[in-house]
Amino acid sequence: MPDVVEIGVGKVARRGYHFYDVSIVPSRRTRDVDDVSTAWQLDAYRFGIPCVAHPSDATMSPATAIRLGQLGGLGTLNAEGLWCRYDDPEPILAELADLEDDSVAATRRLQEVYAEPIKPELIAERVKQLREAEVTVAVRVSPQHTLALAPVILDAGIDILIIQGTVVSAEHVSAHDEPLNLKEFIADLDLPVIVGGCTNYQTALHLMRTGAAGVIIGVGQDVWSTSSEQLGIKVPMASAVADAAAARRDYLDETGGRYVHLIADGDIETSADIAKAIACGADSVMLGQPLSMCEEAPAGGAWWQSVASHPKLPRGRYASPDEDRHGDMEQLLHGPSVDPSGTMNLFGGLRRAMAKCGYSDVKEFQKVELTVSL
């Protein structure tokens, strides 16, 4: 029964819970950490850790996407990012690394550099770099640019297509432009598609019915996101992931067994957040700002979300580089850690949480008991 509160006469609101509101409860069994697997599989593609990269140019270049793939995760190339607008974006990224923290000038500069047109030939070139490295190739495109850019992206030879916006629905209505019909679009493809974000049971179920292989849960909120200030949208991620997991159970019954993977995108900063996301029902998480802390990050530790450069309504603040960087990407993801705060050895922390609770793999860990702190 939903936890509903009355906020005024005739108006009720459902209570939602964030990851920091919930805690994992160990079971009667523990397990050796070396016997725990963090692997998951999307369609034909298997990954050693449940990590999909947020498509920010601050963290994802062709080189870092390749490196993340080599370390067991899924790197993403943003078809609308700087690497597909400029032949050599590295001088621009170096400049962006020196902007003033959380300033109007920083946002204005982001808008200026992203005003450069997308070059289709660069999309093909960047995809070729990823393919030559023999890692799984995933490309992200926004819903509004999918119809225009998809032919170029698909012709380049990708493995996974990610259609991602702040909020994506299966039934977009437009009086001006031809809307993207996700169900028809996905049905014509012979590769897995990940779509999102979404924030509730009904939308998750609708997106599953489009034929998507994965659904992104959440709107990518973190301490630098301004979707709450701009749009009034703030997603309690523990509830959103649990709702989507319930939608998946119903969809499994509806289809006779078709499994759709859930990717949690929002409030993922520590290994505990990763563990809680999976405990709530996610198969993987989308990492953003934490990846900016590794030495390979192309913006030198600066951070901005992919929506922070929107020309009319930017929904993310620019964050200047943190002086306390966390070693290379391998150390950030797999350790060893020299930081006790949970922001390093992210997936080693997940493995230990699973072991402490006696679970051997990600799907089993989704069954772990949770408590709520009130």
N, C-alpha and C positions, 0 to 999 in steps of 0.2 A: 504494500500500500504506500503510495507516494507520501512523503513528509511535506504537507502543505500548511502554509501559514496565511492568515488573513492580514493583508496590508492596508485594507480600507474596506468600507462598506461595499460589498459586491465584487471585490477584487482580491484574488488570492494569488500567491506565488509559491512555487515549489522550492523547498530548501535544497541547496546543492552543496557538495563537499569538494574541497580542493585536496591535492595530494598531502599538503601539510596538516589536513584535518584527520587523515587516516593513518593507522599504523598496522604493520604486519604482525601476525601472531604465529610464533613457531608452533609446530605440531609435536606429537609425541616422539617423532623420529628426527635424527640428524643424519647427515651424509658427508662423506669425504668430499672436499671441494674439488679434488681431481676427478671425481666421478660425475660431475655436473656438466651438462652441455647447454650453452647459450645459443646454439644454432637454431635457425628457422628457415623456412623455404617458402618462396613466393613463386607459384607456378613451377617452372623447371629450374629456377635459380635458387641456389642454397647459399646462405650467408652464415659466417661463424659467430657473429654477434648481432643482436636485434637493433641495428642502428641504420637509419636513413638520414642523410644529411639535408638540413634545411638549405634551400637554393639561394643562399646569400653570397654575393661576390666577396664579402669580407672573409669567408672561409672556404669557398669552393672555386677553385681554378681547375683546369684540366689535370694539373699535377697533383693537387690535393684530392681530387675525386679518384684518381688512380691509386693514390696512397691509401685512401680509406678502403677502397676495394681490396687492395692487397692485405689489409689488416682485418678483413672479414666483414666490413660494412658495405653499404651501398652509397657511393658518391653520386651527386647529381649535378648535371650541367644545366644552368638556367638559360634557356633559349632566348630570353629577353634581358640577359645580363650583359655586363661589360665585355666579357670574352666573346660575345657574339655581336658586339657593336664596334669594337676597336681591334685593329690588327695587333697592336701591342698595348694592352691596358695597364701594364705594370707601372709606368710612370704616373698614371692617374691614381692607381691604388696607393702608391707611395705618397702622393699628395693628400689623398683622403685620410691616410694614417696620421696626418699632422693637423687635422682640423680641431677646432675648439669643442670640447665635450658638450653635448646636448645644447647646441646653439642654433639660432635661426639661420646664421650664416652657413653652418654645416648642412642643414636641410636644403638650403637654397643651392649649395654647391652640388649636392647629390642630385637634385632635380636637373641641374645644368648638364652634368656628365651623362645622365641617362636620357637626355633629349636627343642624343645621337641616334640615328636610325639603326634598326636591326639589319644586319647584313646576312642574307641567307647563305652566302658562300662561306661565311665564317662558322655558321652552325655546322655545315658539312665538314669543315676542316677540324673543328674541335671534336666532333664525334669520331672522326678518323683517328685522332690522337688517342682517344680512349680505347677504341677497338684494337689498335696496334699494341696496347698494353695488356690486352687479353683479360680485362676485367668486365664485369657486367656493366652495360652502358645504359644509364637512365637519364632522360632529359625531361625537364620541367617546362611547362608552358601554362600561361593563364587561360581561363575559359574564354575570355574575349578575343584572344589571339589564336585559339586552337585551330579554327577552320583555315586561317590564312597561313599559319606556320607548319601545320601538321604534315603537309605533303613533303616539305623540305626535310623535316625531322625524320620522317619515316623512310624517305629515300636514302638518307644517310646511313641507315642500317643500325637502329638502336635495338636494345633488348626490352626495355620497360619504358612506357610513357607515363609521365606524371602530370595530370591536369589539376592544378592547384591554384586556388584563390583564397581570400580571407574566409569567405563563406561560399560554398558551391552547392547548388541544388540540382535535382534531376528535372525540374520544371521551371526553367528561367523564362520569364515573360518579357517581351520587348515589342514596343510599337514602332520601332525605328529600324532595327537591324535584325537579320535572320538569327534567331537564337540557336545555340548549340544544343542539339538533341543528343544527350549523352548515350541513350540506349541505342539509337540508330548508329551513332558514330562508333561506339565500341563494338557493335555487332559486325561491322565491316572490317575489323582489324584481326590479325592473327598473332598478336602479342599482348601480354598482360598490361592492363592500365590501372593506375592508382589514381583515385579522385578524392577531392576534399578541399578545404575542411568542412566539417559539419559539427553540430553541437548537441543533437538530441536523437532520441530513439527513432522517430518517424523519418527524419531526413537520412539517417544512416541506413534504414531499411530501404528507402527509395533508391539511394545510391547503389546499394547491393543489387537491387533489381535491374540496374542498368547493365549488369554483366561485368562490373569492375572486379578486378582481382584483389584490390586493396582499397580501403577507405581511410582517409586521414581524419582523425578526430581532434577537434580543437582548431583555434585560429592562430596558433603560433605565439600566444601571448607570453611575454617575459617582463622583466622589470623595465625594459626599454620600449615595450609595445605601448601604443596609445589608442588601441581600438576601444578601450573602455572610455577614455576621455572624448574621443571623436564620435563614436557610434553608440556608446552605452552598452556595448557587447563585452561581457566578461564571462569566461567559461569556467565553471568549477569542474576541473578536469577529472577528478575521481568519479564524479557522477556521470560526466559525459562519456567516459570510457566504459563504465559499467552499463549505461544505457545502450551503447552501441553493441556491447557484448550480448545483451539481451535481445537486441534486434537480430544479431547473427544467429542466435539459437533458434529464433522463430523462422529466420530465412533458411536455416538448415532443414527444419521440418517442412517448410514450404516447398523446397526444391529436392528433397530427398537426399541431401548430403553435400551440397555445394558450399565449400568453406571460403569465406572472404576474410582476408587478413586486415587487422586493425592497427593503425599506426598513430600513436599518441603524439600530438604536436602542441606543446604548450606547457609552461612551468616545469620544464625538464632541465635541471641545473646540476643535480648531484646523482651519485649512484643510488641513493635512497629513492629519489624521484623515479629513476628508471625501474627499480624494483617494484615500487608502488603502482606504476603504470601497467606493468605486466600482471601484477596481482589483481588489478581491477578488470583485466581482460584483454589488454593490448598484446599484440604479437611482436611489436617493435616500437621504437620511439624515433622521433625526428629531432636530431641534435642541431642546435643553432649556435648560440653564443658560447657554449662550452668549447666548441671547436676553435674559436678565435684565440683560445689560450695556448694553443700549441705553436711551436716554432715555425712550422710550415705555413701557417695562415697567411694568405696572400696580402692582406691589408695590415700586416704587422701587429696584429692584436686589436685593431679597431673593430667595431661591430655595428652593423645596421641590418635590419630585416629587409627582405626583398620589397616590401611595401613602403619602406621609409622614403623612397624616391618618387612616389606617385606625384604626377605633375599638378594635380588639383587638391588632393587630400592625403598628404603623407601620414602614415599611421605607425610611425616608429621613430624613436629618437636615435641620434648618432651617439655612439659611445667611443671615446678615445681609448687608445691602448692601455691596458692594465699593466703596471710595472711588474706585477707578480705573475709572470708567465709560468707554464706548467710543462716545460720540457718538450720533447717531440711528440708527434701524434701517437706513436706506439706507446709511449709512457702515459699519455693522457688516457688512452683507451684501456691498456692492458697492464700498466704499471711497470716497475715498482713505483709506489707513491711516497712522496716526502711531505704530503699535506694531509692532515687528519680530518679535513672538513668535508670530504666526500666529493670534491671536485676534480679528483685525479684517480687514475686506475678505475674508471667508471664501470667497466664491465667485469673487472675483477671483484668490485663491490657487489655487483649483481650476482655473480657466481657464489660468493660467500653467503649472501642473503638466502639464496636458494638452498645452499648446503645446510645452513643453520635451521632451515625449516623442513629439511628432509626430502626436497623435490629434485628430480634428476634432469628435467628439461623445462623449456619455456611453457609448453602447453599444460604440463602438470602444475606448474607454479601458479597458473591462473586460478587454481582451485584453493589457494591458501586462504586462511581465515583473516579477516580484517576487523579492526575496531575503529570507532570514531571518538575523537577527543572533543568534548563539548565545553 
